[in-house]
Amino acid sequence: MKPPDLSTRQLRAFLALADQRNFTRAAQTCHLSQPAFSALIRTLEDALGARLFDRDTRSVQLTPEGRLFEGPARRLLDDMGGALGDLADHVARRKGRVRVAALPSLAAGWLPAVFAEFMQAWPGITVDLNDALSDACIALVRGGQVDFALASSGADAAASDLRSRTLCSDRFHLVCRADHPLASESRLTARKLAPWPFIQMARNSSVRQSLDAALHPLRMNAVFEVEHLATVMGLVEAGLGISVVPALTLFHFRRDTLMTRPLPLPALTRTVYLVQRREGSLSIAAQTLHDLIVARLGSLKFD
């Protein structure tokens, strides 16, 4: 048997009469005329197929069925009020959660300032961050574990479940010791870099993939292959080699002992994409952070 469709107006009227035990006072509580209020109680009883109140000229009392219904009716209204309040908080961005995946270089260097701006404006919203390499970022989006990702590879044209937008193209810089001969070289070229001991990033990193694609078939004189940019910095500072890194990672190399110089190689760029699922919309909180990231990262200029 299909349960009856009940309105919150009917439930409020029922509880007002259960509390007031008087039609006139209960109608006033609900801001209704007494005839309209009585009609509302009748429609509720008709919908439930049970009399909820015993009425006489002196008093109004709950019937056994009315007492049985009172507790669930209060819980229904409380649950509805809680649900509407929670939704209102999310719509007004007083509450919410955003889950983001990002390349480690972005997660460490550029994103924190954007997160700080966002969380100052919307302190009730929680931001979850997964710092991961590009393929892992894409997998997190595809698996629904994050709302969107900042990655160095966009959605494959054949991947109908994802969509991506280009945010910026990150130019590459030479990093070397300040006393290295390349620090004062008048004109940098890939061939001038090739003979020097070189600190490579791991093959699955976006930095390495961009570098290999742009310099092919030229091979660098790799002496170390490491996972983390902080390690690259330490090895370069120790004089064990030079390296080439994107502009968005240069915060790792801001030291008096080091020199960074832009490389005039047009083919050597790393594109940063914002990737999300094609189906379904973002939550209001996620869309707000998404738009802030697009505005801030999309406005960056690289030398």
ZAMARGU-4260 file (C-alpha; in steps of 0.2 Angstrom, whole numbers, plus 5000, padded with zeros to 4 digits):
<rodrens>
0) 5000/5000/5000 | 5007/5017/4995 | 5009/5029/5010 | 5000/5045/5009 | 5008/5061/5003
5) 5009/5073/5018 | 5014/5091/5018 | 5024/5100/5031 | 5009/5112/5033 | 4998/5097/5038
10) 5012/5091/5050 | 5014/5108/5058 | 4995/5110/5060 | 4994/5093/5068 | 5008/5096/5081
15) 5001/5114/5085 | 4985/5106/5089 | 4993/5092/5099 | 5003/5105/5109 | 4989/5118/5111
20) 4974/5106/5113 | 4963/5121/5107 | 4958/5124/5089 | 4958/5143/5090 | 4975/5144/5098
25) 4983/5131/5086 | 4975/5141/5071 | 4983/5157/5078 | 5000/5148/5080 | 4999/5143/5062
30) 4993/5160/5056 | 4977/5152/5049 | 4959/5155/5051 | 4950/5143/5061 | 4940/5136/5047
35) 4956/5134/5036 | 4965/5126/5051 | 4951/5113/5054 | 4950/5109/5035 | 4969/5106/5036
40) 4967/5094/5051 | 4953/5085/5042 | 4963/5082/5026 | 4977/5075/5036 | 4965/5063/5045
45) 4957/5058/5028 | 4975/5055/5021 | 4980/5044/5035 | 4963/5035/5037 | 4962/5038/5055
50) 4955/5050/5068 | 4969/5059/5077 | 4960/5070/5089 | 4945/5067/5101 | 4935/5084/5101
55) 4921/5090/5112 | 4916/5107/5117 | 4928/5108/5131 | 4944/5099/5126 | 4954/5092/5112
60) 4964/5076/5115 | 4975/5065/5105 | 4967/5048/5101 | 4978/5032/5103 | 4982/5034/5084
65) 4986/5052/5086 | 4998/5048/5101 | 5006/5035/5089 | 5009/5048/5076 | 5015/5062/5086
70) 5033/5056/5089 | 5036/5052/5070 | 5028/5068/5065 | 5040/5078/5076 | 5055/5068/5069
75) 5049/5071/5051 | 5048/5090/5054 | 5065/5090/5063 | 5073/5080/5049 | 5065/5091/5036
80) 5071/5107/5045 | 5088/5100/5047 | 5089/5095/5029 | 5083/5112/5023 | 5095/5121/5035
85) 5110/5110/5029 | 5106/5113/5011 | 5104/5132/5014 | 5121/5132/5023 | 5129/5123/5007
90) 5120/5135/4995 | 5126/5150/5005 | 5144/5142/5006 | 5143/5142/5025 | 5147/5123/5024
95) 5154/5111/5011 | 5169/5101/5005 | 5180/5102/4990 | 5192/5088/4985 | 5206/5093/4973
100) 5220/5084/4966 | 5236/5093/4959 | 5253/5091/4953 | 5265/5092/4968 | 5274/5108/4961
105) 5257/5117/4961 | 5251/5109/4977 | 5267/5116/4986 | 5271/5132/4977 | 5256/5140/4970
110) 5240/5133/4976 | 5242/5136/4995 | 5240/5155/4992 | 5224/5152/4982 | 5217/5140/4996
115) 5221/5153/5009 | 5211/5166/4999 | 5197/5154/4997 | 5196/5148/5015 | 5197/5166/5022
120) 5182/5170/5011 | 5172/5154/5015 | 5179/5148/5032 | 5166/5134/5034 | 5171/5125/5018
125) 5184/5111/5020 | 5197/5108/5006 | 5205/5091/5004 | 5221/5091/4993 | 5229/5076/4985
130) 5246/5080/4978 | 5250/5067/4965 | 5258/5065/4948 | 5248/5069/4933 | 5242/5051/4929
135) 5237/5049/4947 | 5227/5065/4947 | 5217/5060/4932 | 5214/5043/4940 | 5207/5052/4955
140) 5195/5062/4945 | 5189/5047/4935 | 5186/5037/4951 | 5176/5051/4959 | 5188/5053/4973
145) 5191/5072/4969 | 5180/5085/4961 | 5193/5091/4949 | 5212/5090/4946 | 5226/5101/4940
150) 5237/5090/4929 | 5249/5092/4915 | 5239/5081/4904 | 5222/5084/4898 | 5208/5072/4896
155) 5211/5060/4881 | 5200/5064/4866 | 5194/5047/4867 | 5190/5048/4885 | 5171/5053/4885
160) 5170/5053/4904 | 5182/5067/4906 | 5184/5085/4900 | 5198/5097/4902 | 5202/5115/4899
165) 5219/5123/4897 | 5224/5135/4911 | 5242/5140/4907 | 5258/5135/4898 | 5272/5134/4910
170) 5289/5140/4903 | 5305/5131/4908 | 5321/5138/4917 | 5339/5132/4919 | 5344/5130/4937
175) 5362/5130/4941 | 5374/5136/4954 | 5377/5155/4954 | 5396/5151/4950 | 5392/5139/4936
180) 5398/5144/4919 | 5381/5143/4912 | 5375/5156/4924 | 5384/5170/4914 | 5382/5161/4897
185) 5376/5175/4884 | 5364/5164/4875 | 5357/5147/4882 | 5354/5133/4870 | 5350/5115/4873
190) 5366/5110/4865 | 5376/5121/4877 | 5367/5112/4892 | 5369/5094/4885 | 5388/5091/4890
195) 5385/5096/4908 | 5381/5084/4922 | 5362/5084/4923 | 5349/5081/4937 | 5334/5072/4929
200) 5317/5070/4936 | 5309/5053/4936 | 5302/5047/4920 | 5284/5047/4925 | 5285/5065/4930
205) 5277/5079/4919 | 5293/5089/4920 | 5303/5074/4913 | 5290/5070/4900 | 5290/5088/4894
210) 5309/5089/4893 | 5311/5073/4884 | 5298/5078/4871 | 5305/5095/4868 | 5324/5090/4867
215) 5322/5073/4857 | 5333/5067/4850 | 5346/5076/4861 | 5351/5067/4876 | 5356/5075/4892
220) 5371/5069/4902 | 5361/5063/4917 | 5370/5059/4933 | 5355/5057/4945 | 5337/5053/4942
225) 5326/5058/4957 | 5308/5060/4962 | 5307/5076/4971 | 5311/5094/4966 | 5318/5097/4984
230) 5331/5084/4980 | 5335/5092/4963 | 5338/5108/4973 | 5350/5100/4985 | 5360/5091/4972
235) 5362/5107/4961 | 5367/5117/4976 | 5380/5104/4980 | 5387/5107/4963 | 5383/5089/4957
240) 5374/5095/4941 | 5362/5107/4933 | 5343/5105/4929 | 5329/5112/4919 | 5312/5115/4928
245) 5296/5124/4925 | 5293/5141/4931 | 5279/5136/4943 | 5293/5126/4953 | 5305/5140/4955
250) 5300/5143/4973 | 5311/5127/4977 | 5327/5136/4970 | 5326/5154/4978 | 5343/5153/4986
255) 5358/5165/4985 | 5369/5151/4979 | 5358/5146/4964 | 5354/5155/4948 | 5338/5152/4937
260) 5337/5158/4919 | 5323/5156/4907 | 5327/5145/4892 | 5322/5152/4875 | 5316/5136/4868
265) 5298/5138/4862 | 5295/5120/4861 | 5299/5117/4879 | 5283/5121/4889 | 5272/5112/4901
270) 5253/5114/4899 | 5243/5114/4915 | 5225/5108/4913 | 5210/5108/4924 | 5201/5091/4922
275) 5184/5086/4929 | 5171/5073/4925 | 5160/5076/4910 | 5144/5070/4918 | 5136/5080/4933
280) 5139/5097/4940 | 5151/5102/4953 | 5144/5107/4970 | 5143/5126/4974 | 5158/5125/4985
285) 5168/5115/4972 | 5163/5127/4958 | 5168/5142/4968 | 5185/5136/4971 | 5186/5130/4953
290) 5182/5147/4947 | 5195/5155/4958 | 5208/5144/4952 | 5204/5147/4934 | 5205/5166/4938
295) 5221/5166/4947 | 5231/5153/4937 | 5224/5158/4920 | 5230/5176/4924 | 5248/5170/4927
300) 5262/5176/4915 | 5278/5167/4912 | 5294/5174/4905
</rodrens>
